[in-house]
């Protein structure tokens, strides 16, 4: 299997109530890489939040105001250090500052996570099918840190049209041994792959990942990636 990762340029600033499917499709056509059936679109959370009007006014210098906003978007505070807050959101995500984005948004505003990122992904997928006639998968990505590892990477916070996890339990490894615990977070891996061409400062908020295994396509949700509390050794 060979994957191609194609950045989509020219999307520009996203305003509230913007039609993301139309904008993304138009930009892809303009640059000569039209979206095809079987593609997977990786879309950054920030433009989804902007299109869904998930922007709130905030004085970036008001530390207490920032903290109150983070707490309002959290169901549980796990750890704090200075201005950094690690919390759990209503979605079940454990992340910094409840996933609130204070950068690359209009001055005086912050971007909250979409209310339901899986539904947001499905909305773009359905629009691409009904208006453009292409069947695509959609992953909404966001940047997360990882416990015990330096640096950040993109993960899937919204999934539609593709499995979030590929369960290999019961299959055999290269030596013929049965796999008993292997579940691959394929949506996270694709989100990370898309980020390689989008970057953090290039103004490229969407990528096409082309060539994904057709067996991965189908039903999937980002919620499938959240480990149940009863199975989490660190809660």
C-alpha positions as CSV (number, residue, x, y, z in Angstrom):
1,X,0.0,0.0,0.0
2,X,1.3,3.5,-0.9
3,X,-0.1,6.6,0.7
4,X,-0.1,10.1,-0.8
5,X,-0.5,13.1,1.4
6,X,-1.6,16.2,-0.5
7,X,-1.9,19.6,1.2
8,X,-4.8,21.8,0.2
9,X,-3.7,25.4,-0.3
10,X,-5.8,28.5,-0.7
11,X,-8.5,27.9,1.8
12,X,-8.1,31.2,3.4
13,X,-9.9,32.6,6.5
14,X,-12.9,30.8,7.7
15,X,-15.9,32.7,8.9
16,X,-18.8,31.5,11.1
17,X,-21.4,29.4,9.2
18,X,-18.9,28.8,6.3
19,X,-19.6,25.8,4.1
20,X,-16.5,23.8,4.7
21,X,-17.2,21.1,2.2
22,X,-17.7,23.7,-0.6
23,X,-14.6,25.6,0.4
24,X,-12.4,22.6,0.6
25,X,-13.6,21.1,-2.6
26,X,-13.2,24.4,-4.5
27,X,-9.6,24.8,-3.2
28,X,-8.7,21.3,-4.1
29,X,-10.0,21.8,-7.7
30,X,-8.3,25.1,-8.1
31,X,-4.9,23.6,-7.3
32,X,-5.5,20.7,-9.7
33,X,-5.9,17.9,-7.1
34,X,-9.6,17.2,-7.1
35,X,-11.0,15.1,-4.3
36,X,-11.6,11.5,-5.3
37,X,-13.8,8.7,-3.9
38,X,-11.8,6.7,-1.3
39,X,-9.8,9.8,-0.1
40,X,-9.6,10.7,3.5
41,X,-9.8,14.4,4.4
42,X,-7.9,15.5,7.5
43,X,-9.3,18.8,8.7
44,X,-7.9,20.8,11.5
45,X,-10.2,21.5,14.5
46,X,-9.6,25.2,14.3
47,X,-11.4,25.8,11.0
48,X,-14.2,23.5,12.1
49,X,-14.6,25.5,15.3
50,X,-14.6,28.8,13.3
51,X,-17.2,27.5,10.9
52,X,-19.4,26.3,13.8
53,X,-19.1,29.7,15.5
54,X,-17.3,28.2,18.5
55,X,-15.4,31.4,19.2
56,X,-15.7,33.2,22.5
57,X,-14.4,36.7,23.5
58,X,-11.5,36.6,25.9
59,X,-8.9,39.0,27.1
60,X,-5.7,37.0,26.5
61,X,-4.0,39.0,29.3
62,X,-6.7,38.0,31.8
63,X,-5.2,34.9,33.4
64,X,-8.1,34.3,35.7
65,X,-10.5,34.8,32.8
66,X,-8.6,32.2,30.8
67,X,-8.7,29.8,33.8
68,X,-12.5,30.2,34.2
69,X,-13.0,29.5,30.5
70,X,-10.9,26.4,30.7
71,X,-12.8,25.2,33.8
72,X,-16.2,25.8,32.1
73,X,-15.1,23.5,29.2
74,X,-13.8,20.8,31.6
75,X,-15.5,18.1,33.6
76,X,-12.4,17.3,35.6
77,X,-9.2,19.1,36.3
78,X,-6.3,16.6,36.5
79,X,-3.2,18.8,37.0
80,X,-2.1,22.4,36.9
81,X,1.4,24.0,36.5
82,X,1.5,27.7,36.2
83,X,-0.9,28.7,33.4
84,X,-1.1,25.1,32.1
85,X,-4.1,23.1,33.0
86,X,-4.6,19.4,32.1
87,X,-8.2,18.6,32.1
88,X,-10.9,16.2,30.8
89,X,-13.5,17.6,28.5
90,X,-17.1,16.6,28.1
91,X,-16.0,14.6,25.0
92,X,-13.7,12.5,27.2
93,X,-10.5,14.0,25.9
94,X,-7.7,14.5,28.3
95,X,-5.7,17.5,27.0
96,X,-4.1,20.8,27.8
97,X,-6.5,23.8,28.6
98,X,-9.6,21.8,27.7
99,X,-8.6,21.9,24.0
100,X,-9.2,25.7,23.9
101,X,-7.1,27.3,21.2
102,X,-5.8,30.8,21.9
103,X,-3.5,31.1,18.8
104,X,-4.3,31.7,15.2
105,X,-7.8,33.1,16.0
106,X,-9.0,36.7,15.8
107,X,-7.5,39.0,18.4
108,X,-9.6,39.0,21.6
109,X,-11.1,35.5,20.9
110,X,-10.4,31.9,21.7
111,X,-11.6,28.8,19.8
112,X,-13.5,26.1,21.7
113,X,-13.6,22.5,20.6
114,X,-16.6,21.5,18.4
115,X,-19.6,20.3,20.5
116,X,-19.6,17.0,18.7
117,X,-16.6,16.5,16.4
118,X,-17.9,13.1,15.1
119,X,-21.1,14.9,13.9
120,X,-19.0,17.7,12.4
121,X,-17.0,15.2,10.4
122,X,-20.1,13.4,9.2
123,X,-21.6,16.7,8.1
124,X,-18.6,17.4,5.8
125,X,-18.7,13.8,4.5
126,X,-22.4,14.0,3.7
127,X,-22.0,17.3,1.9
128,X,-19.2,15.9,-0.2
129,X,-21.4,12.9,-1.1
130,X,-24.6,14.8,-1.9
131,X,-23.0,17.8,-3.7
132,X,-19.8,16.5,-5.2
133,X,-20.7,12.8,-5.7
134,X,-17.6,11.5,-4.0
135,X,-17.5,9.1,-1.0
136,X,-14.7,10.3,1.3
137,X,-13.7,9.6,4.9
138,X,-13.2,12.6,7.2
139,X,-11.0,13.0,10.2
140,X,-11.0,16.2,12.3
141,X,-7.6,16.6,13.9
142,X,-6.2,18.5,16.9
143,X,-2.8,18.8,18.5
144,X,-2.3,16.9,21.7
145,X,0.7,16.2,23.9
146,X,1.4,12.7,25.2
147,X,2.2,11.6,28.8
148,X,5.9,10.7,29.2
149,X,6.9,11.8,25.8
150,X,8.1,15.2,24.6
151,X,6.6,17.1,21.8
152,X,3.1,17.2,20.3
153,X,1.3,15.3,17.5
154,X,-2.1,15.5,15.8
155,X,-4.8,13.0,16.8
156,X,-8.3,12.4,15.6
157,X,-11.1,14.1,17.6
158,X,-13.7,13.6,15.0
159,X,-14.2,10.6,12.6
160,X,-16.6,9.7,9.8
161,X,-16.4,7.1,7.1
162,X,-13.4,5.3,8.4
163,X,-12.6,3.0,11.3
164,X,-11.0,4.8,14.3
165,X,-9.4,1.6,15.5
166,X,-8.3,-1.5,13.6
167,X,-8.6,-4.5,15.8
168,X,-5.9,-7.1,15.0
169,X,-6.6,-9.4,18.0
170,X,-6.9,-13.0,16.9
171,X,-4.8,-12.5,13.8
172,X,-1.3,-13.9,13.4
173,X,2.0,-12.0,13.5
174,X,4.8,-12.7,11.0
175,X,6.0,-15.6,13.2
176,X,2.6,-17.2,13.3
177,X,1.8,-16.2,16.9
178,X,-1.7,-15.0,17.7
179,X,-2.1,-11.3,18.5
180,X,-4.0,-10.8,21.7
181,X,-3.9,-7.1,22.5
182,X,-3.0,-5.3,19.3
183,X,-5.5,-2.5,18.4
184,X,-4.2,0.1,15.9
185,X,-5.4,3.7,16.3
186,X,-5.6,4.1,12.6
187,X,-7.5,7.4,12.7
188,X,-4.8,9.0,15.0
189,X,-2.1,7.7,12.6
190,X,-3.8,9.3,9.6
191,X,-4.3,12.5,11.5
192,X,-0.6,12.6,12.3
193,X,0.3,11.9,8.7
194,X,-1.9,14.7,7.5
195,X,-0.2,17.1,9.9
196,X,3.2,16.5,8.2
197,X,2.1,18.6,5.3
198,X,-0.2,21.0,7.2
199,X,2.2,22.1,9.9
200,X,1.6,24.6,12.6
201,X,2.4,27.8,10.8
202,X,1.8,27.2,7.0
203,X,-1.9,28.2,6.8
204,X,-2.8,24.8,5.4
205,X,-5.7,23.4,7.4
206,X,-6.7,20.5,5.3
207,X,-4.9,17.5,3.7
208,X,-6.0,14.7,1.4
209,X,-4.7,11.3,2.4
210,X,-5.0,9.1,-0.7
211,X,-4.6,5.4,-0.9
212,X,-5.9,4.3,2.5
213,X,-6.7,0.6,2.7
214,X,-10.3,0.2,1.5
215,X,-10.9,-2.3,4.4
216,X,-10.5,0.6,6.8
217,X,-13.4,2.6,5.3
218,X,-16.8,2.3,6.9
219,X,-18.3,3.3,10.2
220,X,-16.1,4.8,12.9
221,X,-16.2,7.4,15.7
222,X,-13.5,9.3,17.6
223,X,-15.3,8.2,20.7
224,X,-14.0,4.7,20.0
225,X,-10.5,6.0,20.8
226,X,-11.3,7.0,24.3
227,X,-10.3,4.2,26.8
228,X,-13.1,3.4,29.2
229,X,-12.3,4.5,32.8
230,X,-12.5,0.9,34.0
231,X,-9.7,-0.2,31.6
232,X,-7.5,2.8,32.3
233,X,-4.7,1.9,34.7
234,X,-3.8,5.6,35.3
235,X,-7.2,6.8,36.6
